[in-house]
């Protein structure tokens, strides 16, 4: 073996060992000397984020709720950003060129991005504050940066029988597709529900087949499967009152996709008031919540992508709540996910590791 090859082999081994040590240190509460970042990873606003890793380019794309960033550019119809590493984000544009026409008024909220049948699907809520009949639609694109072509309404609250039918979340398993949705309500039919979808992912099969998994004190459902359990992540509290926002995320788990989902004390979250705390505000950031799917890096570390608010800069010039894009590592302890201190990271911390990143 030539001397150059020996040195190359040694360098690769040292890199692998160093990253392994870094992973161990991070999970045990230590630090390591690698790439670092500090929250937020994007500002001023990227609310209700959904993240997808493009299988073609390997880049990450994040999409957020329609908002006016207060920069004179008006209200963005679902902003789109891209990144190689979940830390450095570049604004790409907007998912929609014009608003979908199936509803007279409202904003495009809480998108959920997925790669389905070789195309990019964007489920979204269409609503105004206090809307008596909000709904959920879907749009499709051939590229992750859009533009997305609207495929229309999937259903409204009146059609589904679920009040506040917003916050869609797609799930596929064993060839079966499901749509989960629901938000705050105290009505008898309140809650987060799931329902089987058609094979093309553009409609539901039969709304009478819906099933309830959580009570109406949750919104922004995200489900993550790990080692035989389905983990429910959902937000509680007010989302959008600037520095006074009390948003936080609770977690529960189930051995079945359809539930029952129980918190750490064994209480069912289909009943109000239950759930195990996952993340809440601190002295720097308040209102952490409405998270994307967990992203696993090349060191097998899971990352929690969500929005949070700077306590000292609660709103932007337009009056919109300044919900910034945030990132923190997740550790698993005794079969449950945890964020260090149950609050957003406020200081420099080790960044996700992705092979091929140009950082």
Secondary structure, 3 states (H helix, E strand, C coil): CCHHHHHHHHHHHHHHHHHHHHHHHHHCCCCCCCCEECCCCECCCCCCCEEEECCCCCCEEEECCCEECCCCCCEECCEEEEECCCCCCEEEEECCCCCCCCCCCCEEEEEEEEEECCEEEEEEEEECCCCCCCEEEEEEECCCCCCCEEEEEEEEHHHHCCCCCCCCEEEEECCEEEEEECCCCCCCCCCEEEEEECCCCCCECCHHHCEEEECCCCEEEEEEEECCEEEEEEEECCCCCHHHCCCEEEEEEECCCCCCCECCCCCECCCCCCCEEEEECCCCEEEEECCCCCEECCCCCEEEEEEEEECCCCECCCCCECEEEEEEEEEEECCEEECHHHECCCCCEECCCCCCCCC
